[in-house]
Amino acid sequence: MELLEVIKSLSNETRLNILKWLKDPFAYFTAEELGEETNELGVCVSDIAKKAGMSVPTVSDYLKTMSAAGIVIATRKGQWTYYKRNEKLIQDLATLIKNEL
């Protein structure tokens, strides 16, 4: 894990909100936006963009940055890309902050 890259990827209120929303998608997105594959795949970019009140390209760019840092995991299914949290990296980050910073 590149600590600086992870921190940079979260240095935006919308990105922090996205991470929060992905922690419990069923609390933040409607049943119509979520499907049976939500637990496995995550939430579709278009639904995240709608929730954020931003364009899909902007949110896609945010998510690509977060994915490159490893904080979220992208899964492509057909023409759609889904994102979910990388819980292992988040736990490792929490431990690193607690123990070293």
N, C-alpha and C positions, 0 to 999 in steps of 0.2 A: 504494500500500500504506500503510495506517495502522499504523505500527510498534507503537504502544501496543495497538491492538486485536488484532493478531496475537499479541503477547506475552501479553496477558490470556487469549486463547483457548487458550493452551498452559499456563496456570498451574494445572495440575492433573495429578497423576500418571497418572490414567487417560487423559486427553487426550494426554499425551506417549506413553503406551503405544500408543494407537490410531494415532498418527502413525508410530510404529515398526512396528507390525503392517502398516500399509498400504504401507510401503516395500517389503516383500517378503511379500505375502499368502501365497504358496505355502509359505513357511517357518513360518507361524504358524497357518494354518487348514487343516482337512482337505480332502481332495479332494471329499468329499460337500458341504462348505460352499461350495466354489468351483466355478464353471462355466466354460464356454468364453468367456463374456463378461467374465470377471474383469479381464483386461488392459485392456479397453475401458471397462467400467462401474465396476469396483471391487468392493467387498465389501458385501454386504447388511447393513443395520442389525441385523437379528436375529442374524446370525452374530457381529458385533462385540460385541453385548450378551452373547451366550453366552460368548465368549472373556473378556470383562471381568468376568463373574460379576455382572452388574448387570441391572436391568430395561430393557426396550426403551425405555420413555418417558425414562428417565434418560439413556441413551446417545444417544437421538435428540436430546435437549436439548443434550448436549455437542457432538454433530456439527453441529447447527444453529449453535451459537456459532462453531465452527471454520469452518463454511462461510461465515458472515457476514463473518468476518475474511479469507476467501479462501484459507485454508491447505489446505482440502479442497474437492473438487468433488462436488456431489450430482447424481445422475442418477436420474430416476424411470422405472421400467419396470413398467407395470401397477400393482399395489398395493404394489410393493416400491420402496424407495429404496436406492441403492448409493452408496458413497463411495470416492473415491480421492484421493490426494495431488495438490496443485497444485504440481508440481515446479518450474515457472517461479517462482512466488512464493517457494518454499523456497530456491531458488538466489539470488534477489534478496535475500532476508532474510540469507542467509549472507554475501553480498557486502557488504551494508550494515553488518552487525555487524563484519566484518573491517576495513572501510575507515573507518567513522565512530565506532564505539563502543570 
